[in-house]
Amino acid sequence: MNEFRASRRGEAGDFEQEKVRWITAEGERWRVFERPAPSYDRRGGTHLIFDCALIVRRVRRFPANWHELHDDALYALTRDMGIAD
C-alpha cells in the first residue's frame, strides 16, 4: 500500500493537503484521490476518483477512511452501484 500527500493550491489561493493513493488492480496502476463533484452534478458532494492510463472511475459513496483501506478493499469500492465511468 503506497500513500503520499501532495500539496495543491485551493480556490482561495492557499495550499491544502490532498490524500492520494496509488494501487495496482486488474493489471493497471491506479491513482486514487478525492474531488468535489462537478458543478453540473446536482447531487453535489465529494467523489473518490480512480484513474489510470485509459480509464477514470468516479465513486460517489465511500467511507471517510478510504485511504486506510487495504488495496483490494479500496478497489472493490469501484464495483458499487455509485460508480460512473
Protein Blocks (a to p, Z undefined) as FASTA:
>chain_A
ZZdddddddfkopacddddddddeehiacddddddddfklmngpaddddddfkbccddfb
dcfklmmpcfklmmmmmmpmkbcZZ
